[in-house]
Amino acid sequence: MKRLQILGHLTAFFSIFVWGITFIFTKLLLVPFTPVEIMFYRLVLAVLALFIISPPRLSGIKLDRHALQEEWKIMVAGLCGVTLFILLQNIALSYTLAANVSVLISTAPLFTALVSRLVLNERLKANFFLGFTAAMAGIILIAFNGSLVLKLNPLGDLLSILAALVWAFYSVVIRKISAGGSAMLTVTHRVFFYGLLFALPVLPLFEFRLDLERLTVLSNLLSLLFLGVVALALCYITWNVAVSILGPVKASSYIYMVPLVTIVVSALVLHESITLMAGIGMALVLIGMALSEREKAG
């Protein structure tokens, strides 16, 4: 059991670490591609990668009541965790500051805890809320670099909060699916299939252009491969494993680390300085995570 818990923590950390450095590759792609085009290519590459790793077997398809219920859950996971989450996040970035988005999406653990309480009847203790408060204070210091100037945009900020909310539903649904004994690799494959399927109708609304010539540029192709194959296909598998082992509340506490990973990678790769305020913020994030981890003890 202890080894299984260690695996859960390692897979959660790996997912968060990769998601924390995706901003570098996204920055490179935002010049030749629009946010929606990046989403589409990432989803296509993720689906293709999972198809190669785990080809669907038609002979194994069941049409009993239990199988249909599980399929509905997977469809909801694809809609919430892939289509809506990525779409809401991308649109929010076009209306509000990236710092606002990073802070507001980091509220996902709170929403996950509340949805888990309602759907899974998981108990919440005071330590979780103390940890959430400390971590969010740290994330705000990191995101705004100690600046007290907060520029609000109602639409963009609301979309960011909605993104955090749909991610909470995704994590809880994945937990319910894993409780049914489904293999996470197969589940993730189907989640992305539905995610891509639900994304197709909205592409014309955002002036989507196929323009495959842009993929002949090596930097574009490599960045998309990383974002689609590693940050989506692989990391959703590892995240789903983490949620199935640790539960949605404990796994989601790792989301607090995304801004921390981002600022450390920025310092190492882009040679950006870490200010005193950011350093205090990083410490608060770690304290918040430690408190959140104690929430389910006992």
Residue frames as qw, qx, qy, qz and C-alpha x, y, z in Angstrom:
[[0.000, 0.884, 0.467, 0.000, 0.00, 0.00, 0.00],
 [0.315, -0.779, 0.102, 0.533, 2.86, 2.38, 0.83],
 [0.387, -0.120, 0.601, 0.689, 4.46, 1.77, -2.58],
 [0.188, 0.634, 0.672, 0.333, 1.12, 2.47, -4.25],
 [0.151, -0.925, -0.245, 0.249, 0.87, 5.79, -2.38],
 [0.388, -0.538, 0.361, 0.656, 4.41, 6.69, -3.47],
 [0.335, 0.246, 0.700, 0.581, 3.42, 5.92, -7.07],
 [0.048, 0.837, 0.541, 0.071, 0.41, 8.21, -6.69],
 [0.246, -0.869, 0.012, 0.430, 2.55, 11.09, -5.44],
 [0.422, -0.298, 0.546, 0.659, 5.19, 10.57, -8.13],
 [0.281, 0.455, 0.701, 0.472, 2.64, 10.51, -10.97],
 [0.045, -0.923, -0.372, 0.089, 0.93, 13.63, -9.60],
 [0.337, -0.740, 0.206, 0.545, 4.25, 15.46, -9.30],
 [0.431, -0.014, 0.639, 0.637, 5.32, 14.42, -12.81],
 [0.203, 0.704, 0.619, 0.284, 2.07, 15.73, -14.31],
 [0.158, -0.949, -0.185, 0.200, 2.31, 19.04, -12.48],
 [0.462, -0.520, 0.360, 0.621, 6.00, 19.48, -13.32],
 [0.368, 0.225, 0.653, 0.622, 5.33, 19.06, -17.05],
 [0.049, 0.829, 0.526, 0.183, 2.25, 21.30, -16.94],
 [0.331, -0.843, -0.062, 0.420, 4.35, 23.93, -15.18],
 [0.344, -0.426, 0.459, 0.699, 6.79, 24.18, -18.10],
 [0.455, 0.518, 0.670, 0.273, 4.27, 24.09, -20.94],
 [0.088, 0.924, 0.171, -0.332, 4.14, 27.90, -20.92],
 [0.274, -0.554, 0.513, 0.596, 7.54, 28.02, -22.66],
 [0.283, 0.123, 0.829, 0.467, 6.29, 25.97, -25.60],
 [0.178, 0.766, 0.614, -0.065, 2.91, 27.72, -25.68],
 [0.079, -0.821, 0.066, 0.561, 4.68, 31.10, -25.88],
 [0.241, -0.295, 0.682, 0.624, 6.57, 29.90, -28.95],
 [0.192, 0.341, 0.862, 0.321, 3.37, 28.76, -30.64],
 [0.105, 0.748, 0.509, -0.412, 1.16, 31.79, -29.94],
 [0.025, 0.559, -0.317, -0.766, 2.80, 33.70, -32.80],
 [0.159, 0.131, -0.772, -0.602, 2.06, 31.28, -35.69],
 [0.287, -0.363, -0.870, -0.171, -1.08, 29.73, -34.12],
 [0.433, -0.507, 0.013, -0.746, -4.20, 30.95, -32.34],
 [0.359, -0.298, 0.739, -0.486, -5.09, 29.43, -28.92],
 [0.838, 0.170, 0.284, -0.434, -7.89, 27.34, -30.46],
 [0.739, 0.533, -0.403, -0.086, -5.60, 26.05, -33.22],
 [0.080, 0.495, -0.798, 0.333, -3.04, 25.03, -30.60],
 [0.622, -0.099, 0.582, -0.514, -5.81, 23.20, -28.71],
 [0.872, 0.353, -0.015, -0.338, -6.91, 21.35, -31.86],
 [0.596, 0.549, -0.581, 0.074, -3.43, 20.19, -32.88],
 [0.161, -0.420, 0.776, -0.442, -2.62, 19.15, -29.31],
 [0.749, 0.020, 0.449, -0.487, -5.79, 17.05, -29.11],
 [0.838, 0.452, -0.225, -0.208, -5.17, 15.40, -32.49],
 [0.378, 0.548, -0.709, 0.232, -1.59, 14.50, -31.51],
 [0.386, -0.300, 0.706, -0.513, -2.75, 13.20, -28.12],
 [0.858, 0.173, 0.231, -0.424, -5.43, 11.00, -29.70],
 [0.746, 0.525, -0.407, -0.047, -2.95, 9.65, -32.28],
 [0.104, 0.528, -0.765, 0.355, -0.33, 8.94, -29.61],
 [0.556, -0.145, 0.645, -0.503, -2.83, 7.07, -27.43],
 [0.873, 0.339, -0.027, -0.350, -4.15, 5.20, -30.48],
 [0.568, 0.538, -0.615, 0.097, -0.61, 3.94, -31.18],
 [0.094, -0.391, 0.782, -0.477, 0.02, 3.04, -27.53],
 [0.344, 0.153, 0.844, -0.382, -3.36, 1.42, -26.96],
 [0.255, -0.027, -0.627, -0.735, -5.28, 0.58, -30.19],
 [0.631, -0.031, 0.314, -0.708, -9.02, 0.19, -29.55],
 [0.011, -0.037, 0.989, 0.140, -10.31, -3.38, -29.63],
 [0.538, -0.090, -0.247, -0.801, -13.79, -3.63, -31.07],
 [0.621, -0.125, -0.768, -0.098, -14.17, -7.21, -29.82],
 [0.319, -0.150, -0.695, 0.626, -14.03, -5.98, -26.23],
 [0.249, -0.193, -0.016, -0.949, -16.97, -3.56, -26.53],
 [0.070, -0.361, -0.902, 0.224, -19.93, -4.32, -24.24],
 [0.209, -0.371, -0.311, -0.850, -23.40, -2.84, -24.48],
 [0.432, -0.504, -0.730, 0.161, -24.76, -3.77, -21.04],
 [0.230, -0.918, -0.266, -0.182, -26.17, -1.18, -18.65],
 [0.628, -0.656, 0.070, 0.414, -22.98, -0.89, -16.58],
 [0.585, 0.052, 0.367, 0.722, -20.84, -0.35, -19.70],
 [0.137, 0.722, 0.402, 0.547, -23.16, 2.37, -20.97],
 [0.418, -0.893, -0.157, 0.048, -23.07, 4.13, -17.59],
 [0.654, -0.430, 0.215, 0.584, -19.27, 4.06, -17.65],
 [0.456, 0.357, 0.428, 0.694, -19.26, 5.42, -21.21],
 [0.083, -0.899, -0.313, -0.297, -21.42, 8.35, -20.14],
 [0.561, -0.769, 0.038, 0.304, -18.94, 9.13, -17.35],
 [0.625, -0.115, 0.365, 0.680, -16.05, 9.03, -19.84],
 [0.254, 0.664, 0.431, 0.556, -17.96, 11.37, -22.16],
 [0.302, -0.937, -0.167, -0.061, -18.46, 13.82, -19.28],
 [0.660, -0.532, 0.200, 0.492, -14.75, 13.55, -18.42],
 [0.537, 0.228, 0.429, 0.690, -13.82, 14.33, -22.03],
 [0.046, 0.829, 0.364, 0.421, -16.17, 17.31, -22.16],
 [0.433, -0.900, -0.051, 0.017, -15.08, 18.78, -18.79],
 [0.678, -0.560, 0.272, 0.391, -11.41, 17.86, -18.48],
 [0.553, 0.043, 0.491, 0.671, -10.39, 18.30, -22.11],
 [0.214, 0.616, 0.490, 0.578, -12.73, 20.40, -24.26],
 [0.239, -0.912, -0.269, -0.198, -14.15, 22.87, -21.73],
 [0.634, -0.649, 0.030, 0.418, -11.04, 23.16, -19.55],
 [0.546, -0.046, 0.347, 0.762, -8.65, 23.92, -22.42],
 [0.151, 0.643, 0.477, 0.580, -11.17, 26.11, -24.25],
 [0.341, -0.902, -0.262, -0.040, -12.11, 28.18, -21.19],
 [0.627, -0.543, 0.113, 0.547, -8.46, 28.62, -20.22],
 [0.478, 0.157, 0.414, 0.759, -7.44, 29.71, -23.73],
 [0.008, 0.766, 0.424, 0.483, -10.31, 32.17, -24.08],
 [0.488, -0.829, -0.192, 0.192, -9.66, 33.57, -20.59],
 [0.620, -0.293, 0.188, 0.703, -6.06, 34.32, -21.58],
 [0.287, 0.412, 0.419, 0.756, -7.32, 36.56, -24.39],
 [0.236, -0.808, -0.351, -0.409, -9.42, 38.66, -21.98],
 [0.531, -0.839, 0.086, -0.086, -7.39, 38.89, -18.77],
 [0.033, 0.769, -0.632, 0.083, -3.82, 38.75, -17.49],
 [0.717, 0.162, -0.677, 0.034, -1.98, 35.44, -17.48],
 [0.099, 0.209, -0.713, 0.662, -1.28, 36.05, -13.78],
 [0.593, -0.070, 0.230, -0.769, -5.03, 36.29, -13.10],
 [0.844, 0.133, -0.393, -0.341, -5.63, 33.03, -14.95],
 [0.536, 0.235, -0.754, 0.298, -2.88, 31.17, -13.09],
 [0.139, -0.160, 0.624, -0.752, -4.18, 32.33, -9.71],
 [0.671, 0.025, 0.128, -0.730, -7.85, 31.64, -10.40],
 [0.813, 0.170, -0.511, -0.221, -7.29, 28.21, -11.97],
 [0.321, 0.259, -0.792, 0.451, -5.24, 27.33, -8.88],
 [0.509, -0.174, 0.405, -0.739, -8.53, 27.42, -6.94],
 [0.692, 0.089, -0.609, -0.377, -9.28, 24.03, -8.53],
 [0.332, 0.029, -0.878, 0.345, -8.35, 22.08, -5.35],
 [0.265, 0.095, 0.501, -0.818, -11.04, 23.97, -3.39],
 [0.675, 0.183, -0.190, -0.689, -13.70, 23.24, -6.02],
 [0.573, 0.166, -0.798, -0.089, -12.49, 19.62, -6.19],
 [0.081, 0.007, -0.819, 0.567, -12.85, 19.27, -2.43],
 [0.451, 0.166, 0.304, -0.823, -16.38, 20.72, -2.48],
 [0.711, 0.223, -0.413, -0.524, -17.51, 18.58, -5.43],
 [0.431, 0.152, -0.878, 0.145, -15.91, 15.49, -3.80],
 [0.168, 0.032, 0.684, -0.709, -17.86, 16.25, -0.65],
 [0.612, 0.235, 0.094, -0.749, -21.12, 16.42, -2.59],
 [0.757, 0.322, -0.437, -0.364, -20.54, 13.52, -5.00],
 [0.642, 0.202, -0.716, 0.185, -18.16, 11.16, -3.17],
 [0.663, -0.701, -0.164, -0.205, -19.09, 12.18, 0.38],
 [0.685, 0.159, -0.380, 0.601, -15.42, 12.76, 1.28],
 [0.453, -0.803, -0.294, 0.252, -14.84, 14.43, 4.63],
 [0.384, 0.665, -0.111, 0.630, -13.14, 17.81, 4.77],
 [0.609, -0.567, -0.341, 0.437, -11.18, 19.02, 7.80],
 [0.095, -0.969, -0.029, 0.228, -9.90, 22.42, 8.85],
 [0.533, -0.453, 0.463, 0.544, -6.34, 21.64, 7.71],
 [0.511, 0.420, 0.588, 0.466, -7.46, 21.54, 4.09],
 [0.108, 0.931, 0.295, 0.183, -8.85, 25.07, 4.23],
 [0.414, -0.823, 0.212, 0.325, -5.78, 26.34, 6.11],
 [0.603, -0.137, 0.569, 0.542, -3.59, 24.75, 3.44],
 [0.388, 0.670, 0.518, 0.363, -5.70, 26.25, 0.66],
 [0.094, -0.988, -0.106, 0.052, -5.43, 29.74, 2.19],
 [0.493, -0.651, 0.388, 0.428, -1.64, 29.51, 2.62],
 [0.582, 0.111, 0.624, 0.510, -1.10, 28.09, -0.88],
 [0.293, 0.805, 0.441, 0.268, -3.31, 30.71, -2.56],
 [0.221, -0.948, 0.071, 0.219, -1.51, 33.51, -0.72],
 [0.543, -0.417, 0.537, 0.493, 1.77, 32.10, -2.01],
 [0.513, 0.408, 0.627, 0.422, 0.44, 31.73, -5.56],
 [0.120, 0.958, 0.258, 0.037, -0.74, 35.36, -5.55],
 [0.346, -0.817, 0.298, 0.352, 2.73, 36.54, -4.46],
 [0.561, -0.113, 0.652, 0.496, 4.34, 34.43, -7.21],
 [0.421, 0.611, 0.600, 0.298, 1.90, 35.45, -9.95],
 [0.090, 0.964, 0.181, 0.175, 1.93, 39.17, -9.26],
 [0.653, 0.282, -0.258, 0.654, 5.54, 39.25, -8.03],
 [0.356, -0.374, -0.452, 0.727, 4.57, 41.18, -4.93],
 [0.033, -0.194, -0.232, -0.953, 2.74, 43.88, -6.88],
 [0.176, 0.378, 0.691, -0.591, -0.42, 45.23, -5.29],
 [0.386, 0.353, -0.227, -0.821, -1.81, 46.28, -8.67],
 [0.373, 0.181, 0.910, -0.002, -4.54, 43.79, -9.52],
 [0.326, 0.224, -0.341, -0.853, -6.23, 44.34, -12.89],
 [0.470, 0.224, 0.808, -0.274, -9.58, 42.62, -12.94],
 [0.344, 0.131, -0.535, -0.760, -11.53, 41.66, -16.05],
 [0.668, -0.025, 0.460, -0.585, -14.94, 40.19, -15.15],
 [0.876, 0.335, -0.141, -0.316, -15.31, 38.01, -18.27],
 [0.557, 0.495, -0.648, 0.156, -11.76, 36.63, -18.36],
 [0.134, -0.353, 0.756, -0.535, -11.66, 36.05, -14.60],
 [0.771, 0.024, 0.314, -0.553, -15.07, 34.33, -14.64],
 [0.842, 0.383, -0.339, -0.168, -13.91, 32.02, -17.44],
 [0.287, 0.478, -0.759, 0.336, -10.81, 31.14, -15.38],
 [0.443, -0.197, 0.645, -0.590, -12.97, 30.22, -12.38],
 [0.871, 0.218, 0.050, -0.437, -15.21, 28.13, -14.64],
 [0.635, 0.478, -0.606, 0.033, -12.09, 26.34, -15.93],
 [0.034, -0.353, 0.802, -0.480, -11.15, 25.48, -12.33],
 [0.669, -0.002, 0.422, -0.612, -14.69, 24.25, -11.69],
 [0.874, 0.323, -0.200, -0.302, -14.85, 21.96, -14.74],
 [0.415, 0.465, -0.752, 0.215, -11.43, 20.54, -13.79],
 [0.360, -0.239, 0.697, -0.572, -12.87, 19.68, -10.37],
 [0.843, 0.180, 0.176, -0.476, -15.74, 17.78, -12.02],
 [0.697, 0.491, -0.517, -0.076, -13.23, 16.01, -14.27],
 [0.113, 0.429, -0.815, 0.372, -11.13, 14.82, -11.32],
 [0.556, -0.074, 0.596, -0.575, -14.17, 13.55, -9.43],
 [0.856, 0.331, -0.054, -0.393, -15.57, 11.75, -12.48],
 [0.529, 0.504, -0.679, 0.072, -12.17, 10.10, -13.09],
 [0.200, -0.308, 0.794, -0.486, -12.22, 8.91, -9.46],
 [0.751, 0.120, 0.378, -0.528, -15.65, 7.34, -9.98],
 [0.786, 0.469, -0.336, -0.223, -14.51, 5.69, -13.21],
 [0.291, 0.489, -0.788, 0.236, -11.38, 4.26, -11.56],
 [0.482, -0.196, 0.660, -0.542, -13.52, 2.86, -8.74],
 [0.869, 0.259, 0.091, -0.412, -15.22, 0.74, -11.38],
 [0.775, -0.240, 0.535, 0.236, -11.93, -0.99, -12.18],
 [0.676, 0.728, 0.096, 0.061, -11.38, 0.48, -15.65],
 [0.742, -0.071, 0.113, 0.657, -7.78, 0.61, -16.95],
 [0.088, -0.806, -0.075, 0.580, -6.54, 4.21, -16.88],
 [0.218, -0.269, 0.596, 0.725, -4.75, 3.96, -20.24],
 [0.096, 0.415, 0.820, 0.382, -7.93, 2.87, -22.00],
 [0.074, -0.812, -0.505, 0.282, -10.00, 5.44, -20.14],
 [0.181, -0.647, 0.151, 0.725, -7.61, 8.28, -21.06],
 [0.197, 0.024, 0.725, 0.660, -7.72, 7.23, -24.71],
 [0.004, 0.616, 0.751, 0.237, -11.50, 7.45, -24.77],
 [0.184, -0.784, -0.297, 0.514, -11.52, 10.70, -22.77],
 [0.161, -0.466, 0.352, 0.796, -9.38, 12.37, -25.43],
 [0.130, 0.274, 0.803, 0.513, -11.47, 10.91, -28.24],
 [0.067, -0.785, -0.616, 0.012, -14.58, 12.55, -26.77],
 [0.260, -0.700, -0.045, 0.664, -12.61, 15.71, -25.98],
 [0.168, -0.178, 0.559, 0.792, -11.64, 16.05, -29.63],
 [0.037, 0.479, 0.812, 0.331, -15.14, 15.16, -30.77],
 [0.137, -0.831, -0.477, 0.253, -16.72, 17.88, -28.61],
 [0.276, -0.575, 0.148, 0.756, -14.09, 20.41, -29.74],
 [0.333, 0.180, 0.666, 0.643, -14.82, 20.06, -33.47],
 [0.084, 0.777, 0.592, 0.198, -18.15, 21.98, -33.52],
 [0.230, -0.902, -0.141, 0.336, -16.61, 25.07, -31.86],
 [0.589, -0.154, 0.339, 0.717, -13.63, 25.42, -34.23],
 [0.270, 0.567, 0.459, 0.628, -15.50, 27.51, -36.87],
 [0.264, -0.912, -0.313, -0.021, -16.53, 29.97, -34.12],
 [0.476, -0.765, 0.177, 0.396, -12.89, 30.95, -33.56],
 [0.462, 0.818, -0.279, -0.200, -11.71, 31.40, -37.17],
 [0.743, -0.336, 0.554, 0.168, -9.84, 28.12, -37.17],
 [0.554, 0.685, -0.397, -0.257, -7.38, 27.55, -40.07],
 [0.987, -0.069, 0.103, 0.104, -5.91, 24.12, -40.83],
 [0.269, 0.896, -0.346, 0.076, -2.84, 25.48, -42.70],
 [0.959, -0.224, 0.065, 0.158, -0.61, 22.41, -42.34],
 [0.596, 0.628, -0.200, 0.459, 2.36, 24.30, -43.80],
 [0.270, -0.804, 0.325, -0.418, 3.04, 25.71, -40.34],
 [0.904, -0.350, 0.240, -0.058, 3.83, 22.18, -39.17],
 [0.839, 0.410, -0.100, 0.343, 6.82, 22.02, -41.50],
 [0.039, 0.782, -0.391, 0.483, 8.64, 24.48, -39.21],
 [0.616, 0.041, -0.734, 0.283, 10.66, 22.25, -36.87],
 [0.029, 0.103, -0.559, 0.822, 10.22, 24.43, -33.75],
 [0.606, -0.087, -0.020, -0.790, 6.44, 24.48, -34.26],
 [0.805, 0.010, -0.547, -0.231, 6.28, 20.72, -34.74],
 [0.483, 0.085, -0.728, 0.479, 8.48, 19.91, -31.73],
 [0.185, -0.120, 0.417, -0.881, 6.54, 22.28, -29.48],
 [0.725, -0.054, -0.152, -0.670, 3.21, 20.77, -30.55],
 [0.736, 0.055, -0.674, 0.016, 4.55, 17.25, -30.08],
 [0.229, 0.091, -0.693, 0.677, 5.60, 18.10, -26.54],
 [0.375, -0.044, 0.269, -0.886, 2.29, 19.81, -25.74],
 [0.773, 0.037, -0.270, -0.573, 0.17, 17.08, -27.35],
 [0.789, 0.085, -0.608, 0.029, 2.03, 13.84, -26.66],
 [0.427, 0.062, -0.658, 0.617, 3.77, 14.60, -23.35],
 [0.122, -0.061, 0.375, -0.917, 1.73, 17.35, -21.68],
 [0.686, -0.024, -0.051, -0.725, -1.65, 15.92, -22.74],
 [0.845, 0.059, -0.484, -0.221, -1.52, 12.20, -23.59],
 [0.592, 0.108, -0.679, 0.420, 1.17, 11.12, -21.12],
 [0.007, 0.172, -0.499, 0.849, 0.37, 13.57, -18.32],
 [0.669, -0.186, -0.044, -0.719, -3.35, 12.86, -18.36],
 [0.824, -0.033, -0.566, -0.021, -2.53, 9.16, -17.95],
 [0.445, 0.084, -0.621, 0.640, -0.24, 9.88, -15.00],
 [0.264, -0.212, 0.253, -0.906, -2.74, 12.36, -13.51],
 [0.778, -0.172, -0.286, -0.532, -5.59, 9.86, -13.82],
 [0.732, -0.016, -0.632, 0.255, -3.42, 7.24, -12.09],
 [0.170, 0.168, -0.499, 0.833, -2.64, 9.74, -9.31],
 [0.510, -0.213, 0.048, -0.832, -6.34, 10.54, -8.82],
 [0.834, -0.115, -0.465, -0.274, -7.26, 6.83, -8.77],
 [0.656, -0.016, -0.607, 0.448, -4.66, 6.19, -6.02],
 [0.208, 0.004, -0.424, 0.881, -4.70, 9.36, -3.92],
 [0.048, 0.726, 0.648, -0.225, -8.25, 10.54, -4.53],
 [0.315, 0.744, 0.293, 0.512, -9.24, 13.80, -6.24],
 [0.312, -0.947, -0.041, -0.063, -8.73, 16.06, -3.17],
 [0.663, -0.569, 0.309, 0.376, -5.20, 14.97, -2.29],
 [0.648, 0.236, 0.436, 0.578, -4.08, 14.77, -5.94],
 [0.200, 0.859, 0.297, 0.366, -5.49, 18.23, -6.69],
 [0.440, -0.859, 0.034, 0.259, -3.36, 19.80, -3.95],
 [0.663, -0.127, 0.371, 0.638, -0.43, 19.34, -6.35],
 [0.336, 0.768, 0.378, 0.392, -2.02, 21.97, -8.61],
 [0.299, -0.938, -0.008, 0.176, -0.68, 24.55, -6.16],
 [0.643, -0.410, 0.383, 0.521, 2.79, 23.70, -7.46],
 [0.611, 0.603, 0.383, 0.342, 2.20, 24.80, -11.07],
 [0.116, 0.975, -0.061, 0.177, 3.21, 28.48, -10.51],
 [0.579, -0.691, 0.406, 0.149, 6.14, 27.30, -8.37],
 [0.772, 0.072, 0.502, 0.382, 7.45, 25.04, -11.14],
 [0.453, 0.808, 0.255, 0.278, 6.91, 27.82, -13.68],
 [0.105, -0.975, 0.186, -0.063, 8.97, 30.39, -11.76],
 [0.664, -0.497, 0.503, 0.243, 11.82, 27.95, -11.06],
 [0.719, 0.315, 0.488, 0.383, 12.00, 26.88, -14.73],
 [0.265, 0.939, 0.116, 0.186, 11.89, 30.55, -15.77],
 [0.353, -0.864, 0.344, 0.099, 14.88, 31.22, -13.54],
 [0.695, -0.268, 0.598, 0.296, 16.84, 28.24, -14.90],
 [0.599, 0.396, 0.574, 0.394, 15.92, 28.47, -18.59],
 [0.238, 0.843, 0.279, 0.393, 15.04, 32.12, -19.18],
 [0.499, 0.059, -0.320, 0.803, 17.39, 33.46, -16.48],
 [0.287, -0.719, -0.198, -0.601, 14.58, 35.40, -14.82],
 [0.118, 0.305, -0.659, 0.678, 15.32, 36.47, -11.25],
 [0.497, -0.523, -0.691, -0.032, 13.37, 35.12, -8.28],
 [0.101, -0.632, 0.161, -0.751, 12.37, 38.07, -6.09],
 [0.036, -0.133, 0.771, -0.621, 12.01, 38.01, -2.31],
 [0.621, 0.083, 0.220, -0.748, 8.22, 38.12, -2.66],
 [0.786, 0.239, -0.464, -0.332, 8.28, 35.18, -5.05],
 [0.369, 0.253, -0.835, 0.320, 10.53, 33.27, -2.64],
 [0.309, -0.035, 0.617, -0.723, 8.08, 33.88, 0.21],
 [0.738, 0.191, -0.086, -0.642, 5.27, 32.80, -2.11],
 [0.643, 0.264, -0.714, -0.086, 7.06, 29.54, -2.93],
 [0.094, 0.143, -0.832, 0.528, 7.49, 28.82, 0.80],
 [0.511, 0.079, 0.370, -0.772, 3.78, 29.48, 1.41],
 [0.751, 0.230, -0.406, -0.467, 2.82, 27.13, -1.41],
 [0.494, 0.198, -0.829, 0.170, 4.89, 24.32, 0.13],
 [0.140, -0.039, 0.694, -0.705, 3.41, 25.01, 3.58],
 [0.644, 0.149, 0.057, -0.748, -0.08, 24.97, 2.08],
 [0.711, 0.218, -0.618, -0.254, 0.58, 21.67, 0.37],
 [0.259, 0.152, -0.858, 0.416, 1.91, 20.16, 3.61],
 [0.363, 0.051, 0.510, -0.778, -1.22, 21.26, 5.47],
 [0.724, 0.215, -0.209, -0.621, -3.46, 19.91, 2.71],
 [0.546, 0.227, -0.806, -0.019, -1.67, 16.56, 2.82],
 [0.016, 0.045, -0.818, 0.574, -2.49, 16.28, 6.53],
 [0.531, -0.043, -0.002, -0.846, -6.16, 16.86, 5.80],
 [0.844, -0.006, -0.376, -0.383, -6.94, 13.22, 5.16],
 [0.331, 0.273, -0.823, 0.371, -4.69, 11.83, 7.87],
 [0.237, -0.059, 0.711, -0.659, -6.30, 9.93, 10.64]]
